[in-house]
Amino acid sequence: MTKKDGLFVKINYKAPKKDKEYAVSMDKSNFHKFLFCAGTLNKNGGTMIFRARDLEEADYIANNNPFINSDIYKYEIYYGDVISL
């Protein structure tokens, strides 16, 4: 699947340990508002891709999610490029 012409936030996460410190509650987040597409199921991590209206919203998505204070998190912002899902 390929999407064009937009602003996307790609969030990667990994969970190398089966430990409670890596547990994240998605029910308490606002992800339902932004979720555009989810990556392949992976027991040790995954990728989530969100579509943003503008750079301010992309920054908000990247910096306000359950993974932000964890060492298992990284993000990238793509603008106007083709992104393959």
C-alpha positions as CSV (number, residue, x, y, z in Angstrom):
1,M,0.0,0.0,0.0
2,T,1.3,3.4,-0.9
3,K,0.2,6.9,0.2
4,K,1.2,10.2,-1.3
5,D,0.9,13.9,-0.6
6,G,0.7,14.3,3.1
7,L,2.4,14.7,6.4
8,F,3.1,11.4,8.1
9,V,4.5,10.5,11.5
10,K,6.1,7.0,11.7
11,I,6.5,5.6,15.2
12,N,8.7,2.5,15.7
13,Y,8.8,0.7,19.0
14,K,10.3,-2.5,20.3
15,A,9.8,-4.5,23.4
16,P,12.9,-6.6,24.0
17,K,11.8,-7.8,27.4
18,K,8.5,-9.4,28.5
19,D,8.4,-7.1,31.5
20,K,5.8,-4.9,33.0
21,E,8.0,-1.8,32.5
22,Y,7.3,-2.1,28.7
23,A,3.5,-2.5,29.0
24,V,1.6,0.4,27.5
25,S,-2.1,1.2,28.0
26,M,-3.5,2.3,24.7
27,D,-6.9,2.9,26.2
28,K,-5.7,6.0,28.1
29,S,-4.2,7.6,25.0
30,N,-5.6,9.7,22.1
31,F,-4.3,7.3,19.5
32,H,-7.9,6.5,18.3
33,K,-8.0,10.1,17.0
34,F,-4.9,9.9,14.9
35,L,-4.3,6.3,13.8
36,F,-4.0,6.1,10.1
37,C,-2.5,2.7,9.6
38,A,-0.8,0.1,11.7
39,G,2.2,-2.1,10.8
40,T,2.7,-5.8,10.8
41,L,2.0,-7.7,14.0
42,N,5.2,-8.3,15.8
43,K,5.5,-9.7,19.3
44,N,8.7,-7.8,19.9
45,G,7.6,-4.4,18.6
46,G,5.9,-2.7,15.6
47,T,5.4,0.4,13.5
48,M,2.5,2.8,13.6
49,I,1.9,5.5,11.0
50,F,-0.3,8.5,11.6
51,R,-1.4,11.2,9.2
52,A,-1.2,14.8,10.4
53,R,-2.9,17.9,9.2
54,D,0.2,20.1,9.7
55,L,3.6,20.2,11.3
56,E,2.2,21.3,14.7
57,E,0.0,18.2,14.8
58,A,2.8,16.0,13.6
59,D,5.0,17.3,16.5
60,Y,2.1,16.7,18.9
61,I,1.7,13.1,17.8
62,A,5.4,12.4,18.0
63,N,5.8,13.9,21.5
64,N,2.5,12.9,23.1
65,N,2.2,9.1,23.0
66,P,2.6,6.3,25.5
67,F,6.1,5.4,24.3
68,I,7.7,8.9,24.5
69,N,9.4,8.4,27.9
70,S,10.8,5.0,27.0
71,D,14.1,3.8,25.5
72,I,12.1,1.6,23.1
73,Y,10.8,4.5,21.1
74,K,11.8,6.4,18.0
75,Y,9.9,8.5,15.4
76,E,10.3,10.1,12.0
77,I,8.3,12.7,10.2
78,Y,7.8,12.5,6.4
79,Y,6.4,15.3,4.4
80,G,5.2,15.1,0.8
81,D,7.1,11.9,0.1
82,V,5.6,8.7,-1.0
83,I,5.4,6.3,2.0
84,S,5.0,2.6,1.5
85,L,3.0,0.8,4.1
